Amino acid sequence: MAVWEIVYEVAQTPLNVDNGRFQIRNAAAEQAMANTMLGALTGQGPMMNLLALTSREFQDQVFVPTPGALALAGMGGLLISRRRRA
């Protein structure tokens, strides 16, 4: 919920998941947690690069790459490229 708010409703001030285009029912605890996280964003402190995968047919994905995940993805890419050449 918090990611949706940041990506699609960033013009709304303050950021919160209680109103806007995205709506969810029967998730008061999750909404409260998302609003707590959004309220803690100050633009200060450590920043992370986010990667997003979008699709018309499947759920969009947003993730924070870790060094181990990047190394694993690189190795997978190398294996795929070697198989294509063979």
Backbone atoms as SQL, in Angstrom:
CREATE TABLE atoms (id INTEGER PRIMARY KEY, chain TEXT, resi INTEGER, resn TEXT, atom TEXT, x REAL, y REAL, z REAL);
INSERT INTO atoms VALUES
  (1, 'A', 1, 'MET', 'N', 0.822, -1.184, 0.000),
  (2, 'A', 1, 'MET', 'CA', 0.000, 0.000, 0.000),
  (3, 'A', 1, 'MET', 'C', 0.866, 1.247, 0.000),
  (4, 'A', 2, 'ALA', 'N', 1.921, 1.228, 0.790),
  (5, 'A', 2, 'ALA', 'CA', 2.798, 2.397, 0.882),
  (6, 'A', 2, 'ALA', 'C', 3.499, 2.649, -0.444),
  (7, 'A', 3, 'VAL', 'N', 3.915, 1.585, -1.131),
  (8, 'A', 3, 'VAL', 'CA', 4.584, 1.752, -2.418),
  (9, 'A', 3, 'VAL', 'C', 3.622, 2.354, -3.431),
  (10, 'A', 4, 'TRP', 'N', 2.380, 1.863, -3.475),
  (11, 'A', 4, 'TRP', 'CA', 1.380, 2.432, -4.385),
  (12, 'A', 4, 'TRP', 'C', 1.233, 3.924, -4.118),
  (13, 'A', 5, 'GLU', 'N', 1.118, 4.293, -2.869),
  (14, 'A', 5, 'GLU', 'CA', 0.942, 5.691, -2.492),
  (15, 'A', 5, 'GLU', 'C', 2.110, 6.543, -2.986),
  (16, 'A', 6, 'ILE', 'N', 3.324, 6.053, -2.812),
  (17, 'A', 6, 'ILE', 'CA', 4.504, 6.807, -3.228),
  (18, 'A', 6, 'ILE', 'C', 4.568, 6.927, -4.745),
  (19, 'A', 7, 'VAL', 'N', 4.292, 5.849, -5.450),
  (20, 'A', 7, 'VAL', 'CA', 4.442, 5.834, -6.902),
  (21, 'A', 7, 'VAL', 'C', 3.310, 6.562, -7.600),
  (22, 'A', 8, 'TYR', 'N', 2.069, 6.320, -7.202),
  (23, 'A', 8, 'TYR', 'CA', 0.932, 6.809, -7.961),
  (24, 'A', 8, 'TYR', 'C', 0.216, 8.009, -7.365),
  (25, 'A', 9, 'GLU', 'N', 0.399, 8.282, -6.103),
  (26, 'A', 9, 'GLU', 'CA', -0.344, 9.375, -5.493),
  (27, 'A', 9, 'GLU', 'C', 0.578, 10.328, -4.738),
  (28, 'A', 10, 'VAL', 'N', 1.771, 10.514, -5.265),
  (29, 'A', 10, 'VAL', 'CA', 2.774, 11.335, -4.588),
  (30, 'A', 10, 'VAL', 'C', 2.362, 12.807, -4.522),
  (31, 'A', 11, 'ALA', 'N', 1.500, 13.276, -5.422),
  (32, 'A', 11, 'ALA', 'CA', 1.070, 14.672, -5.386),
  (33, 'A', 11, 'ALA', 'C', 0.183, 14.962, -4.186),
  (34, 'A', 12, 'GLN', 'N', -0.378, 13.931, -3.605),
  (35, 'A', 12, 'GLN', 'CA', -1.236, 14.079, -2.434),
  (36, 'A', 12, 'GLN', 'C', -0.370, 14.356, -1.208),
  (37, 'A', 13, 'THR', 'N', -0.727, 15.380, -0.453),
  (38, 'A', 13, 'THR', 'CA', 0.046, 15.706, 0.742),
  (39, 'A', 13, 'THR', 'C', -0.897, 15.790, 1.924),
  (40, 'A', 14, 'PRO', 'N', -0.618, 15.188, 3.049),
  (41, 'A', 14, 'PRO', 'CA', 0.478, 14.265, 3.302),
  (42, 'A', 14, 'PRO', 'C', 0.174, 12.893, 2.686),
  (43, 'A', 15, 'LEU', 'N', 1.231, 12.107, 2.532),
  (44, 'A', 15, 'LEU', 'CA', 1.052, 10.758, 2.007),
  (45, 'A', 15, 'LEU', 'C', 0.305, 9.911, 3.025),
  (46, 'A', 16, 'ASN', 'N', -0.804, 9.324, 2.621),
  (47, 'A', 16, 'ASN', 'CA', -1.511, 8.352, 3.457),
  (48, 'A', 16, 'ASN', 'C', -2.383, 7.492, 2.564),
  (49, 'A', 17, 'VAL', 'N', -2.707, 6.319, 3.032),
  (50, 'A', 17, 'VAL', 'CA', -3.466, 5.359, 2.236),
  (51, 'A', 17, 'VAL', 'C', -4.955, 5.367, 2.579),
  (52, 'A', 18, 'ASP', 'N', -5.408, 6.366, 3.319),
  (53, 'A', 18, 'ASP', 'CA', -6.804, 6.415, 3.727),
  (54, 'A', 18, 'ASP', 'C', -7.732, 6.947, 2.639),
  (55, 'A', 19, 'ASN', 'N', -7.183, 7.643, 1.645),
  (56, 'A', 19, 'ASN', 'CA', -8.023, 8.150, 0.570),
  (57, 'A', 19, 'ASN', 'C', -7.226, 8.162, -0.725),
  (58, 'A', 20, 'GLY', 'N', -7.886, 8.411, -1.821),
  (59, 'A', 20, 'GLY', 'CA', -7.222, 8.409, -3.121),
  (60, 'A', 20, 'GLY', 'C', -7.776, 7.320, -4.018),
  (61, 'A', 21, 'ARG', 'N', -7.058, 7.045, -5.102),
  (62, 'A', 21, 'ARG', 'CA', -7.534, 6.081, -6.091),
  (63, 'A', 21, 'ARG', 'C', -7.500, 4.643, -5.578),
  (64, 'A', 22, 'PHE', 'N', -6.518, 4.317, -4.776),
  (65, 'A', 22, 'PHE', 'CA', -6.370, 2.952, -4.256),
  (66, 'A', 22, 'PHE', 'C', -7.252, 2.785, -3.031),
  (67, 'A', 23, 'GLN', 'N', -8.059, 1.747, -3.015),
  (68, 'A', 23, 'GLN', 'CA', -8.907, 1.483, -1.855),
  (69, 'A', 23, 'GLN', 'C', -8.819, 0.012, -1.494),
  (70, 'A', 24, 'ILE', 'N', -8.868, -0.267, -0.207),
  (71, 'A', 24, 'ILE', 'CA', -8.845, -1.636, 0.287),
  (72, 'A', 24, 'ILE', 'C', -9.806, -1.718, 1.471),
  (73, 'A', 25, 'ARG', 'N', -10.463, -2.835, 1.605),
  (74, 'A', 25, 'ARG', 'CA', -11.438, -3.001, 2.695),
  (75, 'A', 25, 'ARG', 'C', -10.916, -4.020, 3.708),
  (76, 'A', 26, 'ASN', 'N', -11.353, -3.845, 4.946),
  (77, 'A', 26, 'ASN', 'CA', -11.055, -4.791, 6.031),
  (78, 'A', 26, 'ASN', 'C', -9.561, -4.988, 6.240),
  (79, 'A', 27, 'ALA', 'N', -8.811, -3.921, 6.202),
  (80, 'A', 27, 'ALA', 'CA', -7.362, -4.007, 6.418),
  (81, 'A', 27, 'ALA', 'C', -6.890, -2.833, 7.275),
  (82, 'A', 28, 'ALA', 'N', -7.592, -2.573, 8.362),
  (83, 'A', 28, 'ALA', 'CA', -7.271, -1.415, 9.198),
  (84, 'A', 28, 'ALA', 'C', -5.858, -1.483, 9.759),
  (85, 'A', 29, 'ALA', 'N', -5.425, -2.654, 10.192),
  (86, 'A', 29, 'ALA', 'CA', -4.077, -2.785, 10.760),
  (87, 'A', 29, 'ALA', 'C', -3.018, -2.524, 9.697),
  (88, 'A', 30, 'GLU', 'N', -3.240, -3.030, 8.479),
  (89, 'A', 30, 'GLU', 'CA', -2.278, -2.830, 7.394),
  (90, 'A', 30, 'GLU', 'C', -2.243, -1.372, 6.962),
  (91, 'A', 31, 'GLN', 'N', -3.416, -0.723, 6.924),
  (92, 'A', 31, 'GLN', 'CA', -3.465, 0.689, 6.580),
  (93, 'A', 31, 'GLN', 'C', -2.720, 1.530, 7.616),
  (94, 'A', 32, 'ALA', 'N', -2.914, 1.220, 8.886),
  (95, 'A', 32, 'ALA', 'CA', -2.229, 1.954, 9.956),
  (96, 'A', 32, 'ALA', 'C', -0.720, 1.793, 9.837),
  (97, 'A', 33, 'MET', 'N', -0.269, 0.552, 9.542),
  (98, 'A', 33, 'MET', 'CA', 1.168, 0.318, 9.395),
  (99, 'A', 33, 'MET', 'C', 1.717, 1.079, 8.186),
  (100, 'A', 34, 'ALA', 'N', 1.006, 1.058, 7.064),
  (101, 'A', 34, 'ALA', 'CA', 1.457, 1.790, 5.875),
  (102, 'A', 34, 'ALA', 'C', 1.521, 3.284, 6.160),
  (103, 'A', 35, 'ASN', 'N', 0.517, 3.829, 6.847),
  (104, 'A', 35, 'ASN', 'CA', 0.524, 5.254, 7.178),
  (105, 'A', 35, 'ASN', 'C', 1.652, 5.612, 8.140),
  (106, 'A', 36, 'THR', 'N', 1.981, 4.712, 9.056),
  (107, 'A', 36, 'THR', 'CA', 3.113, 4.933, 9.965),
  (108, 'A', 36, 'THR', 'C', 4.417, 5.000, 9.173),
  (109, 'A', 37, 'MET', 'N', 4.592, 4.063, 8.235),
  (110, 'A', 37, 'MET', 'CA', 5.804, 4.071, 7.415),
  (111, 'A', 37, 'MET', 'C', 5.874, 5.331, 6.556),
  (112, 'A', 38, 'LEU', 'N', 4.762, 5.712, 5.954),
  (113, 'A', 38, 'LEU', 'CA', 4.747, 6.911, 5.118),
  (114, 'A', 38, 'LEU', 'C', 5.014, 8.164, 5.941),
  (115, 'A', 39, 'GLY', 'N', 4.490, 8.203, 7.165),
  (116, 'A', 39, 'GLY', 'CA', 4.713, 9.355, 8.033),
  (117, 'A', 39, 'GLY', 'C', 6.158, 9.498, 8.473),
  (118, 'A', 40, 'ALA', 'N', 6.899, 8.396, 8.470),
  (119, 'A', 40, 'ALA', 'CA', 8.301, 8.430, 8.888),
  (120, 'A', 40, 'ALA', 'C', 9.235, 8.877, 7.765),
  (121, 'A', 41, 'LEU', 'N', 8.719, 8.978, 6.542),
  (122, 'A', 41, 'LEU', 'CA', 9.578, 9.396, 5.425),
  (123, 'A', 41, 'LEU', 'C', 9.870, 10.886, 5.516),
  (124, 'A', 42, 'THR', 'N', 11.134, 11.209, 5.576),
  (125, 'A', 42, 'THR', 'CA', 11.528, 12.612, 5.669),
  (126, 'A', 42, 'THR', 'C', 12.389, 13.048, 4.494),
  (127, 'A', 43, 'GLY', 'N', 12.846, 12.104, 3.682),
  (128, 'A', 43, 'GLY', 'CA', 13.759, 12.450, 2.594),
  (129, 'A', 43, 'GLY', 'C', 15.200, 12.511, 3.056),
  (130, 'A', 44, 'GLN', 'N', 15.430, 12.241, 4.324),
  (131, 'A', 44, 'GLN', 'CA', 16.770, 12.252, 4.894),
  (132, 'A', 44, 'GLN', 'C', 17.185, 10.823, 5.199),
  (133, 'A', 45, 'GLY', 'N', 18.459, 10.599, 5.368),
  (134, 'A', 45, 'GLY', 'CA', 18.929, 9.274, 5.752),
  (135, 'A', 45, 'GLY', 'C', 19.324, 8.443, 4.545),
  (136, 'A', 46, 'PRO', 'N', 19.579, 7.173, 4.782),
  (137, 'A', 46, 'PRO', 'CA', 20.048, 6.322, 3.682),
  (138, 'A', 46, 'PRO', 'C', 18.962, 6.139, 2.625),
  (139, 'A', 47, 'MET', 'N', 19.392, 6.110, 1.391),
  (140, 'A', 47, 'MET', 'CA', 18.478, 5.908, 0.269),
  (141, 'A', 47, 'MET', 'C', 18.816, 4.599, -0.418),
  (142, 'A', 48, 'MET', 'N', 17.838, 3.980, -1.028),
  (143, 'A', 48, 'MET', 'CA', 18.018, 2.736, -1.765),
  (144, 'A', 48, 'MET', 'C', 17.519, 2.926, -3.184),
  (145, 'A', 49, 'ASN', 'N', 18.159, 2.251, -4.099),
  (146, 'A', 49, 'ASN', 'CA', 17.650, 2.217, -5.458),
  (147, 'A', 49, 'ASN', 'C', 16.593, 1.129, -5.539),
  (148, 'A', 50, 'LEU', 'N', 15.472, 1.462, -6.130),
  (149, 'A', 50, 'LEU', 'CA', 14.411, 0.486, -6.318),
  (150, 'A', 50, 'LEU', 'C', 14.363, 0.069, -7.772),
  (151, 'A', 51, 'LEU', 'N', 14.081, -1.177, -8.005),
  (152, 'A', 51, 'LEU', 'CA', 13.869, -1.667, -9.358),
  (153, 'A', 51, 'LEU', 'C', 12.409, -2.056, -9.478),
  (154, 'A', 52, 'ALA', 'N', 11.809, -1.746, -10.612),
  (155, 'A', 52, 'ALA', 'CA', 10.404, -2.067, -10.817),
  (156, 'A', 52, 'ALA', 'C', 10.240, -2.863, -12.096),
  (157, 'A', 53, 'LEU', 'N', 9.408, -3.868, -12.025),
  (158, 'A', 53, 'LEU', 'CA', 9.037, -4.661, -13.189),
  (159, 'A', 53, 'LEU', 'C', 7.536, -4.471, -13.395),
  (160, 'A', 54, 'THR', 'N', 7.141, -4.077, -14.589),
  (161, 'A', 54, 'THR', 'CA', 5.727, -3.874, -14.863),
  (162, 'A', 54, 'THR', 'C', 5.265, -4.808, -15.967),
  (163, 'A', 55, 'SER', 'N', 4.008, -5.133, -15.925),
  (164, 'A', 55, 'SER', 'CA', 3.436, -6.039, -16.914),
  (165, 'A', 55, 'SER', 'C', 1.959, -5.716, -17.079),
  (166, 'A', 56, 'ARG', 'N', 1.464, -5.859, -18.299),
  (167, 'A', 56, 'ARG', 'CA', 0.030, -5.668, -18.524),
  (168, 'A', 56, 'ARG', 'C', -0.764, -6.874, -18.052),
  (169, 'A', 57, 'GLU', 'N', -0.138, -8.052, -18.007),
  (170, 'A', 57, 'GLU', 'CA', -0.851, -9.279, -17.654),
  (171, 'A', 57, 'GLU', 'C', -0.673, -9.724, -16.208),
  (172, 'A', 58, 'PHE', 'N', 0.426, -9.294, -15.556),
  (173, 'A', 58, 'PHE', 'CA', 0.733, -9.801, -14.220),
  (174, 'A', 58, 'PHE', 'C', 0.921, -8.661, -13.239),
  (175, 'A', 59, 'GLN', 'N', 1.018, -9.007, -11.960),
  (176, 'A', 59, 'GLN', 'CA', 1.220, -8.043, -10.888),
  (177, 'A', 59, 'GLN', 'C', 2.547, -7.317, -11.064),
  (178, 'A', 60, 'ASP', 'N', 2.539, -5.982, -10.938),
  (179, 'A', 60, 'ASP', 'CA', 3.783, -5.224, -10.959),
  (180, 'A', 60, 'ASP', 'C', 4.604, -5.580, -9.725),
  (181, 'A', 61, 'GLN', 'N', 5.915, -5.522, -9.856),
  (182, 'A', 61, 'GLN', 'CA', 6.810, -5.866, -8.751),
  (183, 'A', 61, 'GLN', 'C', 7.793, -4.721, -8.517),
  (184, 'A', 62, 'VAL', 'N', 8.033, -4.393, -7.283),
  (185, 'A', 62, 'VAL', 'CA', 9.034, -3.402, -6.886),
  (186, 'A', 62, 'VAL', 'C', 9.920, -4.069, -5.856),
  (187, 'A', 63, 'PHE', 'N', 11.242, -3.983, -6.041),
  (188, 'A', 63, 'PHE', 'CA', 12.131, -4.605, -5.070),
  (189, 'A', 63, 'PHE', 'C', 13.412, -3.801, -4.911),
  (190, 'A', 64, 'VAL', 'N', 14.057, -4.009, -3.784),
  (191, 'A', 64, 'VAL', 'CA', 15.345, -3.384, -3.479),
  (192, 'A', 64, 'VAL', 'C', 16.415, -4.427, -3.740),
  (193, 'A', 65, 'PRO', 'N', 17.271, -4.180, -4.723),
  (194, 'A', 65, 'PRO', 'CA', 18.306, -5.179, -5.001),
  (195, 'A', 65, 'PRO', 'C', 19.380, -5.191, -3.914),
  (196, 'A', 66, 'THR', 'N', 19.732, -6.374, -3.464),
  (197, 'A', 66, 'THR', 'CA', 20.829, -6.533, -2.516),
  (198, 'A', 66, 'THR', 'C', 22.048, -7.022, -3.290),
  (199, 'A', 67, 'PRO', 'N', 23.237, -6.842, -2.776),
  (200, 'A', 67, 'PRO', 'CA', 24.418, -7.297, -3.516),
  (201, 'A', 67, 'PRO', 'C', 24.362, -8.770, -3.892),
  (202, 'A', 68, 'GLY', 'N', 23.879, -9.624, -2.996),
  (203, 'A', 68, 'GLY', 'CA', 23.780, -11.050, -3.300),
  (204, 'A', 68, 'GLY', 'C', 22.795, -11.328, -4.426),
  (205, 'A', 69, 'ALA', 'N', 21.662, -10.624, -4.411),
  (206, 'A', 69, 'ALA', 'CA', 20.658, -10.819, -5.459),
  (207, 'A', 69, 'ALA', 'C', 21.185, -10.340, -6.810),
  (208, 'A', 70, 'LEU', 'N', 21.920, -9.238, -6.805),
  (209, 'A', 70, 'LEU', 'CA', 22.488, -8.744, -8.059),
  (210, 'A', 70, 'LEU', 'C', 23.515, -9.719, -8.613),
  (211, 'A', 71, 'ALA', 'N', 24.345, -10.291, -7.748),
  (212, 'A', 71, 'ALA', 'CA', 25.349, -11.257, -8.209),
  (213, 'A', 71, 'ALA', 'C', 24.666, -12.502, -8.775),
  (214, 'A', 72, 'LEU', 'N', 23.618, -12.958, -8.114),
  (215, 'A', 72, 'LEU', 'CA', 22.885, -14.122, -8.590),
  (216, 'A', 72, 'LEU', 'C', 22.220, -13.841, -9.936),
  (217, 'A', 73, 'ALA', 'N', 21.644, -12.664, -10.097),
  (218, 'A', 73, 'ALA', 'CA', 21.019, -12.295, -11.369),
  (219, 'A', 73, 'ALA', 'C', 22.070, -12.212, -12.475),
  (220, 'A', 74, 'GLY', 'N', 23.244, -11.679, -12.158),
  (221, 'A', 74, 'GLY', 'CA', 24.325, -11.611, -13.140),
  (222, 'A', 74, 'GLY', 'C', 24.782, -12.985, -13.574),
  (223, 'A', 75, 'MET', 'N', 24.905, -13.903, -12.621),
  (224, 'A', 75, 'MET', 'CA', 25.311, -15.263, -12.961),
  (225, 'A', 75, 'MET', 'C', 24.250, -15.941, -13.819),
  (226, 'A', 76, 'GLY', 'N', 22.990, -15.704, -13.504),
  (227, 'A', 76, 'GLY', 'CA', 21.910, -16.268, -14.300),
  (228, 'A', 76, 'GLY', 'C', 21.939, -15.740, -15.728),
  (229, 'A', 77, 'GLY', 'N', 22.226, -14.450, -15.873),
  (230, 'A', 77, 'GLY', 'CA', 22.331, -13.858, -17.198),
  (231, 'A', 77, 'GLY', 'C', 23.472, -14.462, -18.000),
  (232, 'A', 78, 'LEU', 'N', 24.593, -14.715, -17.336),
  (233, 'A', 78, 'LEU', 'CA', 25.730, -15.334, -18.023),
  (234, 'A', 78, 'LEU', 'C', 25.394, -16.746, -18.483),
  (235, 'A', 79, 'LEU', 'N', 24.719, -17.512, -17.624),
  (236, 'A', 79, 'LEU', 'CA', 24.334, -18.877, -18.005),
  (237, 'A', 79, 'LEU', 'C', 23.364, -18.884, -19.196),
  (238, 'A', 80, 'ILE', 'N', 22.441, -17.982, -19.180),
  (239, 'A', 80, 'ILE', 'CA', 21.489, -17.911, -20.290),
  (240, 'A', 80, 'ILE', 'C', 22.191, -17.526, -21.580),
  (241, 'A', 81, 'SER', 'N', 23.096, -16.563, -21.517),
  (242, 'A', 81, 'SER', 'CA', 23.797, -16.136, -22.735),
  (243, 'A', 81, 'SER', 'C', 24.701, -17.259, -23.272),
  (244, 'A', 82, 'ARG', 'N', 25.304, -18.058, -22.389),
  (245, 'A', 82, 'ARG', 'CA', 26.132, -19.180, -22.849),
  (246, 'A', 82, 'ARG', 'C', 25.288, -20.254, -23.523),
  (247, 'A', 83, 'ARG', 'N', 24.091, -20.497, -22.999),
  (248, 'A', 83, 'ARG', 'CA', 23.210, -21.501, -23.595),
  (249, 'A', 83, 'ARG', 'C', 22.725, -21.068, -24.974),
  (250, 'A', 84, 'ARG', 'N', 22.491, -19.786, -25.153),
  (251, 'A', 84, 'ARG', 'CA', 22.022, -19.289, -26.440),
  (252, 'A', 84, 'ARG', 'C', 23.098, -19.431, -27.501),
  (253, 'A', 85, 'ARG', 'N', 24.329, -19.265, -27.115),
  (254, 'A', 85, 'ARG', 'CA', 25.440, -19.384, -28.090),
  (255, 'A', 85, 'ARG', 'C', 25.656, -20.821, -28.509),
  (256, 'A', 86, 'ALA', 'N', 25.376, -21.759, -27.605),
  (257, 'A', 86, 'ALA', 'CA', 25.633, -23.181, -27.883),
  (258, 'A', 86, 'ALA', 'C', 24.629, -23.811, -28.793);
